[in-house]
């Protein structure tokens, strides 16, 4: 886990224990209005190494719709990294142009490793002329818009014209960057334990959180539909970091749509952002409470919930990542049959055989 994730984890613990009203910003300097940027990085290319950056999770060849996972899609700072000063919350904005650039920069390597060859080729072809203006953005926010993530969600809501739908309700009309777009408030329920309380959140909206199953089914439906506007859809689901809540939903979606995929395979793809191996980028494993939620969903849909590292099939030459769906297993080498020793024949004594002088019966 990199230092950014460790610091953000510690921040989360503090936030859970401290009310927003009593919380004093630990980031210096805060924005002029007192807003704390919570160590969040802008969603922009210059910060890619610090982000679980936007990546394609699925592609609908019939409609051109894209499913993309990523971190919070906002610009909150003046400048890159964490050296840029935190801006007033009123100046935060949806990272439309920056998301467009980040997607364009990955157009030649946009296909996840679990896509079959034909689908990889189709996606890469479609991405060559990628422009976000050609898509209707549907933002699925996994943020808690209560005490913890309220300032981030409030900005998203403002950027989508103050209009949202909740959980699996029909989409409510909205706009972003001067174009039609939709915001879905889909608050995620963590599972500290894989118990009945956790399983209840898988099947139903509970309190201020949304059903895990309903969310996965909603994403599948949104991907399958042709948008009434005639545009393609870019369905972008995210939390803040793009790793824990977002990683958990990635696991569930993959297991639902690729039935042959085991849990540990889906988990590795979530951790490596859809790639075969780390490839020099940061690794983003979902935290245990997010992992438990995806395990509960795995059990609900009757998928292969194997999570034992020792039982996954490794890629040839790799000790870090799982066997790819659809890839042939390494050939089973049938051992050569063991040679059966030929019995040694007892030599016949020279001369004529005389039964009377042997132990054989006489006939």
The 8 nearest C-alpha neighbors of each residue, nearest first, counted from 0:
[[1, 4, 2, 5, 282, 283, 3, 281],
 [0, 2, 3, 4, 5, 281, 282, 6],
 [1, 3, 5, 4, 6, 0, 7, 49],
 [4, 2, 6, 1, 5, 7, 49, 0],
 [3, 5, 7, 6, 2, 1, 8, 0],
 [6, 4, 2, 8, 7, 3, 9, 1],
 [5, 7, 9, 3, 8, 4, 2, 10],
 [6, 8, 10, 4, 9, 5, 3, 11],
 [9, 7, 11, 5, 10, 6, 4, 12],
 [10, 8, 12, 6, 11, 7, 5, 13],
 [9, 11, 7, 13, 8, 12, 6, 14],
 [10, 12, 14, 8, 9, 13, 15, 7],
 [13, 11, 9, 15, 10, 14, 16, 8],
 [12, 14, 10, 16, 11, 15, 17, 9],
 [15, 13, 11, 17, 16, 12, 10, 147],
 [14, 16, 12, 13, 17, 11, 147, 18],
 [15, 17, 13, 14, 12, 18, 11, 22],
 [18, 16, 14, 15, 13, 22, 19, 21],
 [19, 17, 21, 20, 22, 16, 14, 146],
 [18, 20, 22, 21, 146, 17, 147, 14],
 [19, 21, 18, 22, 23, 17, 146, 24],
 [22, 20, 18, 19, 23, 17, 24, 14],
 [21, 23, 19, 20, 18, 17, 24, 14],
 [24, 22, 25, 21, 20, 19, 35, 26],
 [23, 25, 26, 35, 22, 29, 27, 34],
 [26, 24, 23, 27, 35, 37, 29, 28],
 [27, 25, 24, 28, 29, 35, 37, 38],
 [28, 26, 29, 25, 24, 35, 84, 30],
 [27, 29, 26, 30, 84, 85, 35, 31],
 [28, 30, 27, 35, 33, 34, 26, 85],
 [29, 31, 85, 33, 34, 86, 87, 32],
 [30, 32, 33, 87, 29, 34, 86, 85],
 [33, 31, 30, 34, 87, 88, 29, 86],
 [34, 32, 30, 31, 29, 35, 87, 24],
 [33, 35, 30, 32, 29, 87, 88, 36],
 [36, 34, 29, 37, 24, 33, 26, 30],
 [35, 37, 38, 85, 39, 34, 75, 26],
 [36, 38, 39, 35, 26, 10, 24, 25],
 [39, 37, 36, 40, 81, 26, 7, 35],
 [40, 38, 37, 36, 41, 81, 75, 239],
 [41, 39, 80, 42, 81, 38, 46, 75],
 [40, 42, 74, 43, 75, 73, 76, 39],
 [41, 43, 72, 73, 74, 40, 94, 97],
 [44, 42, 97, 45, 46, 41, 47, 101],
 [43, 45, 47, 46, 101, 97, 42, 100],
 [44, 46, 43, 47, 79, 80, 48, 42],
 [47, 45, 44, 49, 48, 43, 80, 50],
 [48, 46, 50, 44, 49, 45, 52, 43],
 [47, 49, 46, 50, 280, 281, 45, 51],
 [50, 48, 47, 46, 51, 3, 40, 281],
 [51, 49, 52, 47, 48, 46, 70, 240],
 [50, 52, 241, 69, 70, 242, 283, 240],
 [51, 53, 50, 69, 47, 54, 70, 241],
 [54, 52, 69, 68, 67, 51, 55, 70],
 [55, 53, 67, 68, 52, 56, 69, 109],
 [54, 56, 67, 57, 66, 109, 68, 110],
 [57, 55, 66, 67, 54, 68, 111, 273],
 [58, 56, 66, 55, 65, 59, 67, 111],
 [57, 59, 65, 64, 60, 66, 63, 122],
 [60, 58, 64, 63, 61, 62, 222, 65],
 [59, 61, 63, 62, 58, 121, 64, 118],
 [60, 62, 59, 63, 64, 223, 225, 58],
 [63, 61, 64, 59, 60, 225, 231, 223],
 [62, 64, 59, 60, 231, 61, 65, 58],
 [65, 63, 232, 231, 59, 62, 58, 222],
 [66, 64, 58, 233, 57, 234, 232, 67],
 [65, 67, 234, 57, 56, 55, 233, 235],
 [68, 66, 55, 235, 56, 54, 234, 65],
 [69, 67, 236, 53, 235, 54, 237, 55],
 [68, 70, 53, 241, 237, 52, 51, 236],
 [71, 69, 241, 240, 239, 237, 238, 72],
 [70, 72, 239, 73, 238, 237, 240, 69],
 [73, 71, 94, 42, 93, 70, 74, 98],
 [74, 72, 93, 94, 92, 71, 42, 75],
 [73, 75, 41, 92, 94, 91, 76, 42],
 [74, 76, 91, 86, 41, 73, 85, 36],
 [77, 75, 85, 86, 83, 84, 78, 74],
 [76, 78, 83, 84, 86, 85, 79, 75],
 [77, 79, 83, 76, 82, 80, 84, 81],
 [80, 78, 83, 81, 82, 45, 46, 41],
 [81, 79, 82, 46, 40, 83, 78, 41],
 [80, 82, 83, 79, 40, 38, 84, 39],
 [81, 83, 80, 84, 79, 78, 77, 76],
 [84, 82, 78, 77, 81, 76, 79, 80],
 [85, 83, 77, 76, 86, 82, 28, 78],
 [84, 86, 76, 30, 36, 29, 75, 83],
 [87, 85, 30, 76, 75, 90, 88, 84],
 [86, 88, 30, 89, 90, 32, 34, 31],
 [87, 89, 91, 90, 34, 86, 75, 154],
 [88, 90, 87, 91, 154, 86, 92, 32],
 [91, 89, 88, 87, 86, 92, 75, 74],
 [90, 92, 75, 88, 74, 89, 86, 73],
 [93, 91, 74, 73, 94, 90, 158, 154],
 [92, 94, 73, 95, 72, 74, 158, 155],
 [95, 93, 73, 97, 72, 74, 96, 98],
 [96, 94, 98, 97, 93, 99, 176, 72],
 [97, 95, 99, 98, 94, 100, 131, 93],
 [96, 98, 100, 43, 94, 99, 95, 101],
 [99, 97, 101, 95, 100, 96, 94, 102],
 [98, 100, 96, 97, 102, 131, 101, 103],
 [101, 99, 103, 97, 98, 102, 104, 96],
 [102, 100, 98, 104, 103, 99, 44, 97],
 [101, 103, 105, 99, 104, 100, 98, 106],
 [104, 102, 100, 106, 105, 101, 129, 99],
 [103, 105, 101, 102, 106, 100, 107, 44],
 [106, 104, 102, 108, 103, 109, 107, 101],
 [105, 107, 126, 103, 109, 108, 104, 127],
 [108, 106, 105, 109, 123, 127, 126, 104],
 [109, 107, 105, 106, 110, 123, 111, 104],
 [108, 110, 106, 105, 107, 55, 123, 111],
 [111, 109, 119, 108, 122, 112, 123, 55],
 [112, 110, 273, 113, 114, 274, 109, 56],
 [111, 113, 274, 114, 275, 273, 110, 323],
 [112, 114, 111, 324, 323, 115, 273, 274],
 [115, 113, 112, 119, 111, 118, 116, 110],
 [116, 114, 118, 117, 119, 113, 325, 112],
 [115, 117, 119, 118, 120, 114, 121, 113],
 [118, 116, 120, 119, 115, 121, 114, 122],
 [117, 119, 121, 120, 115, 116, 114, 122],
 [120, 118, 116, 110, 122, 117, 121, 114],
 [119, 121, 117, 123, 118, 122, 124, 116],
 [122, 120, 118, 124, 119, 123, 125, 117],
 [123, 121, 125, 119, 124, 120, 126, 118],
 [122, 124, 126, 120, 125, 121, 107, 119],
 [125, 123, 121, 122, 126, 127, 120, 128],
 [124, 126, 122, 123, 127, 121, 128, 129],
 [127, 125, 129, 123, 106, 128, 124, 122],
 [126, 128, 124, 125, 129, 106, 123, 107],
 [129, 127, 126, 130, 125, 103, 124, 106],
 [130, 128, 126, 127, 103, 131, 125, 106],
 [129, 131, 132, 133, 128, 99, 103, 134],
 [130, 132, 133, 134, 99, 129, 95, 135],
 [131, 133, 130, 134, 135, 178, 99, 129],
 [134, 132, 131, 130, 230, 231, 135, 129],
 [135, 133, 231, 232, 131, 230, 132, 233],
 [134, 136, 232, 180, 233, 230, 231, 137],
 [137, 135, 233, 180, 234, 134, 232, 138],
 [136, 138, 181, 234, 180, 182, 235, 233],
 [137, 139, 182, 235, 236, 140, 183, 234],
 [140, 138, 236, 183, 235, 182, 184, 185],
 [139, 141, 184, 142, 185, 237, 236, 138],
 [142, 140, 186, 238, 185, 187, 237, 139],
 [143, 141, 186, 238, 140, 144, 148, 152],
 [142, 144, 186, 148, 145, 147, 141, 149],
 [143, 145, 149, 148, 152, 142, 146, 147],
 [146, 144, 149, 143, 147, 148, 207, 142],
 [145, 147, 149, 148, 19, 144, 18, 143],
 [146, 148, 149, 145, 143, 14, 144, 15],
 [149, 147, 144, 143, 151, 150, 142, 146],
 [148, 150, 144, 152, 145, 151, 146, 147],
 [149, 151, 153, 152, 148, 154, 88, 144],
 [150, 152, 154, 153, 149, 148, 155, 144],
 [153, 151, 155, 149, 154, 150, 144, 156],
 [152, 154, 156, 150, 151, 155, 149, 157],
 [153, 155, 157, 152, 151, 156, 158, 150],
 [156, 154, 152, 158, 157, 153, 159, 151],
 [155, 157, 161, 153, 159, 154, 158, 152],
 [156, 158, 161, 154, 160, 155, 159, 153],
 [157, 159, 155, 156, 160, 175, 154, 93],
 [160, 158, 175, 174, 156, 157, 173, 161],
 [159, 161, 157, 162, 158, 174, 173, 156],
 [160, 162, 157, 156, 159, 163, 158, 173],
 [163, 161, 173, 160, 159, 156, 171, 172],
 [164, 162, 182, 183, 171, 165, 184, 161],
 [163, 165, 183, 171, 170, 168, 184, 182],
 [166, 164, 184, 183, 168, 185, 167, 163],
 [165, 167, 185, 209, 168, 184, 183, 164],
 [168, 166, 213, 217, 165, 214, 169, 164],
 [167, 169, 166, 165, 164, 170, 171, 183],
 [170, 168, 171, 167, 164, 165, 166, 183],
 [169, 171, 164, 168, 172, 181, 183, 163],
 [172, 170, 164, 163, 173, 169, 162, 181],
 [173, 171, 181, 170, 162, 174, 180, 179],
 [172, 174, 181, 180, 162, 159, 160, 179],
 [173, 175, 179, 180, 159, 178, 160, 177],
 [174, 176, 159, 177, 178, 180, 158, 179],
 [175, 177, 178, 174, 95, 158, 93, 159],
 [178, 176, 175, 174, 179, 180, 159, 160],
 [179, 177, 174, 175, 176, 180, 135, 132],
 [180, 178, 174, 173, 175, 135, 177, 181],
 [179, 181, 174, 136, 173, 175, 135, 137],
 [182, 180, 137, 173, 138, 172, 136, 174],
 [181, 183, 138, 163, 137, 139, 159, 184],
 [184, 182, 139, 164, 163, 165, 185, 140],
 [183, 185, 165, 140, 166, 186, 164, 139],
 [184, 186, 166, 141, 140, 209, 183, 165],
 [185, 187, 141, 208, 143, 142, 209, 184],
 [188, 186, 141, 208, 209, 185, 189, 244],
 [189, 187, 208, 190, 200, 186, 209, 292],
 [188, 190, 288, 289, 191, 292, 187, 291],
 [191, 189, 288, 192, 197, 292, 291, 289],
 [190, 192, 288, 189, 193, 291, 287, 197],
 [193, 191, 190, 194, 291, 197, 288, 196],
 [192, 194, 291, 197, 190, 295, 191, 195],
 [195, 193, 197, 192, 196, 198, 190, 295],
 [196, 194, 198, 197, 199, 193, 192, 200],
 [197, 195, 199, 198, 194, 200, 193, 190],
 [196, 198, 190, 194, 195, 199, 200, 193],
 [197, 199, 195, 201, 200, 196, 295, 194],
 [198, 200, 196, 201, 197, 202, 195, 203],
 [201, 199, 198, 203, 197, 202, 210, 205],
 [200, 202, 211, 198, 210, 199, 212, 203],
 [203, 201, 210, 200, 199, 212, 211, 198],
 [204, 202, 210, 200, 205, 201, 199, 209],
 [203, 205, 209, 210, 208, 200, 206, 202],
 [206, 204, 208, 203, 200, 207, 209, 210],
 [205, 207, 208, 204, 209, 200, 203, 188],
 [206, 208, 205, 186, 209, 204, 143, 145],
 [209, 207, 186, 205, 187, 206, 188, 204],
 [208, 210, 204, 166, 185, 186, 187, 211],
 [209, 211, 203, 204, 213, 201, 202, 212],
 [210, 212, 201, 214, 213, 209, 215, 202],
 [213, 211, 215, 214, 210, 201, 202, 216],
 [214, 212, 210, 216, 211, 215, 217, 167],
 [213, 215, 217, 211, 212, 216, 210, 218],
 [214, 216, 218, 212, 217, 213, 252, 219],
 [217, 215, 219, 213, 214, 218, 212, 220],
 [216, 218, 214, 220, 215, 219, 213, 221],
 [219, 217, 221, 215, 220, 216, 222, 214],
 [218, 220, 216, 222, 217, 221, 223, 215],
 [221, 219, 223, 217, 222, 218, 224, 216],
 [222, 220, 218, 224, 219, 223, 217, 234],
 [221, 223, 219, 220, 224, 64, 218, 59],
 [222, 224, 220, 221, 219, 225, 59, 62],
 [225, 223, 221, 222, 226, 220, 62, 64],
 [224, 226, 62, 227, 223, 229, 231, 222],
 [225, 227, 228, 229, 230, 224, 231, 232],
 [228, 226, 229, 225, 230, 224, 231, 135],
 [229, 227, 230, 226, 135, 231, 225, 179],
 [230, 228, 227, 226, 231, 225, 135, 134],
 [231, 229, 228, 134, 133, 226, 135, 232],
 [230, 232, 134, 64, 63, 135, 226, 133],
 [233, 231, 64, 135, 134, 234, 136, 65],
 [232, 234, 65, 136, 134, 135, 64, 66],
 [233, 235, 137, 66, 232, 67, 136, 138],
 [234, 236, 67, 138, 68, 139, 233, 137],
 [237, 235, 139, 68, 140, 138, 234, 67],
 [236, 238, 69, 70, 245, 241, 140, 141],
 [237, 239, 141, 241, 142, 245, 70, 71],
 [240, 238, 71, 70, 241, 237, 142, 39],
 [241, 239, 70, 242, 238, 71, 51, 50],
 [242, 240, 70, 69, 245, 238, 51, 237],
 [241, 243, 246, 245, 283, 240, 285, 244],
 [242, 244, 285, 246, 245, 286, 289, 247],
 [245, 243, 247, 246, 289, 238, 242, 248],
 [244, 246, 241, 242, 248, 237, 243, 247],
 [247, 245, 242, 249, 243, 269, 285, 244],
 [246, 248, 244, 250, 249, 293, 245, 289],
 [249, 247, 251, 245, 250, 246, 252, 244],
 [248, 250, 246, 252, 247, 251, 269, 253],
 [251, 249, 265, 247, 253, 248, 252, 266],
 [252, 250, 248, 254, 253, 249, 293, 255],
 [251, 253, 255, 249, 254, 250, 215, 248],
 [254, 252, 256, 250, 255, 251, 257, 249],
 [253, 255, 251, 257, 252, 256, 258, 260],
 [256, 254, 252, 253, 257, 258, 251, 300],
 [255, 257, 253, 254, 258, 252, 219, 251],
 [256, 258, 254, 259, 253, 260, 255, 252],
 [259, 257, 260, 254, 255, 256, 302, 261],
 [260, 258, 257, 261, 324, 254, 303, 302],
 [261, 259, 258, 257, 254, 264, 265, 262],
 [262, 260, 303, 264, 263, 304, 305, 265],
 [263, 261, 304, 265, 264, 305, 306, 266],
 [262, 264, 306, 266, 265, 261, 305, 267],
 [263, 265, 267, 261, 262, 266, 321, 260],
 [266, 264, 250, 268, 262, 267, 263, 253],
 [265, 267, 263, 269, 264, 268, 250, 262],
 [268, 266, 270, 264, 269, 265, 271, 263],
 [267, 269, 273, 265, 271, 270, 266, 272],
 [270, 268, 272, 266, 246, 267, 271, 249],
 [269, 271, 284, 283, 267, 268, 272, 282],
 [270, 272, 268, 274, 273, 269, 282, 277],
 [273, 271, 269, 270, 268, 274, 54, 283],
 [272, 274, 268, 111, 271, 112, 269, 275],
 [275, 273, 112, 271, 276, 272, 111, 268],
 [276, 274, 112, 320, 273, 277, 271, 268],
 [277, 275, 278, 274, 320, 271, 319, 317],
 [276, 278, 279, 271, 280, 282, 281, 274],
 [279, 277, 276, 280, 274, 275, 281, 271],
 [278, 280, 277, 281, 276, 282, 48, 271],
 [281, 279, 278, 277, 282, 48, 271, 51],
 [280, 282, 283, 279, 48, 277, 1, 51],
 [281, 283, 271, 270, 284, 277, 280, 0],
 [282, 284, 270, 242, 281, 285, 271, 51],
 [285, 283, 270, 282, 286, 242, 269, 243],
 [286, 284, 243, 246, 242, 289, 290, 247],
 [285, 287, 289, 243, 288, 290, 284, 242],
 [288, 286, 290, 289, 291, 285, 191, 190],
 [289, 287, 190, 191, 291, 189, 290, 286],
 [290, 288, 292, 291, 286, 287, 189, 247],
 [289, 291, 287, 293, 292, 288, 247, 285],
 [292, 290, 294, 288, 289, 293, 190, 193],
 [291, 293, 295, 289, 290, 294, 190, 189],
 [292, 294, 296, 290, 295, 291, 247, 251],
 [295, 293, 297, 291, 296, 292, 290, 298],
 [294, 296, 292, 298, 293, 297, 198, 291],
 [297, 295, 299, 293, 294, 298, 201, 300],
 [298, 296, 294, 302, 295, 299, 300, 304],
 [297, 299, 301, 295, 296, 300, 294, 302],
 [298, 300, 296, 297, 301, 295, 302, 201],
 [299, 301, 297, 298, 302, 296, 255, 254],
 [302, 300, 298, 299, 297, 303, 304, 296],
 [303, 301, 297, 300, 304, 298, 258, 254],
 [302, 304, 261, 305, 262, 301, 260, 297],
 [305, 303, 262, 302, 261, 297, 306, 298],
 [306, 304, 262, 303, 307, 261, 263, 310],
 [307, 305, 263, 262, 304, 308, 261, 310],
 [306, 308, 309, 310, 305, 311, 263, 304],
 [309, 307, 310, 311, 306, 263, 305, 312],
 [308, 310, 307, 311, 312, 306, 313, 305],
 [311, 309, 308, 307, 312, 305, 306, 263],
 [310, 312, 308, 309, 321, 313, 307, 322],
 [311, 313, 322, 321, 310, 314, 328, 309],
 [314, 312, 321, 322, 320, 317, 315, 311],
 [313, 315, 322, 317, 321, 316, 320, 312],
 [316, 314, 317, 313, 329, 322, 318, 312],
 [315, 317, 314, 318, 313, 319, 320, 329],
 [318, 316, 314, 315, 319, 313, 320, 276],
 [317, 319, 320, 313, 316, 314, 321, 315],
 [320, 318, 317, 276, 321, 313, 277, 314],
 [321, 319, 276, 313, 318, 275, 314, 317],
 [322, 320, 313, 264, 312, 314, 323, 311],
 [321, 323, 314, 313, 312, 324, 320, 311],
 [322, 324, 326, 113, 321, 325, 314, 112],
 [325, 323, 326, 113, 322, 260, 259, 114],
 [326, 324, 323, 327, 115, 113, 114, 328],
 [327, 325, 323, 324, 328, 322, 115, 329],
 [328, 326, 325, 329, 330, 323, 324, 322],
 [329, 327, 330, 326, 322, 331, 312, 314],
 [328, 330, 331, 327, 315, 314, 332, 326],
 [331, 329, 328, 332, 327, 333, 315, 326],
 [330, 332, 333, 329, 328, 334, 327, 335],
 [331, 333, 330, 334, 329, 335, 328, 336],
 [334, 332, 331, 335, 336, 330, 337, 329],
 [335, 333, 332, 336, 337, 331, 338, 330],
 [334, 336, 337, 333, 338, 332, 339, 331],
 [337, 335, 338, 334, 339, 333, 332, 340],
 [336, 338, 339, 335, 334, 340, 333, 341],
 [337, 339, 336, 340, 335, 341, 334, 342],
 [340, 338, 337, 341, 336, 342, 335, 343],
 [339, 341, 338, 342, 343, 337, 336, 344],
 [340, 342, 343, 339, 344, 338, 337, 345],
 [343, 341, 344, 340, 339, 345, 346, 338],
 [342, 344, 341, 345, 340, 346, 339, 347],
 [345, 343, 346, 342, 347, 341, 340, 348],
 [346, 344, 343, 347, 348, 342, 349, 341],
 [345, 347, 344, 348, 349, 343, 350, 342],
 [348, 346, 349, 345, 352, 350, 344, 351],
 [347, 349, 346, 350, 352, 351, 345, 353],
 [348, 350, 347, 351, 352, 346, 353, 345],
 [349, 351, 348, 352, 347, 353, 346, 354],
 [352, 350, 353, 349, 348, 354, 347, 356],
 [351, 353, 354, 350, 348, 349, 356, 357],
 [352, 354, 355, 356, 351, 357, 350, 359],
 [355, 353, 357, 356, 352, 359, 361, 358],
 [356, 354, 353, 357, 361, 358, 359, 360],
 [355, 357, 354, 353, 358, 352, 359, 361],
 [356, 358, 354, 359, 355, 353, 360, 352],
 [357, 359, 360, 356, 354, 355, 361, 353],
 [360, 358, 357, 361, 354, 355, 356, 362],
 [359, 361, 362, 358, 354, 357, 355, 356],
 [360, 362, 359, 354, 355, 358, 357, 356],
 [361, 360, 354, 359, 355, 353, 358, 357]]
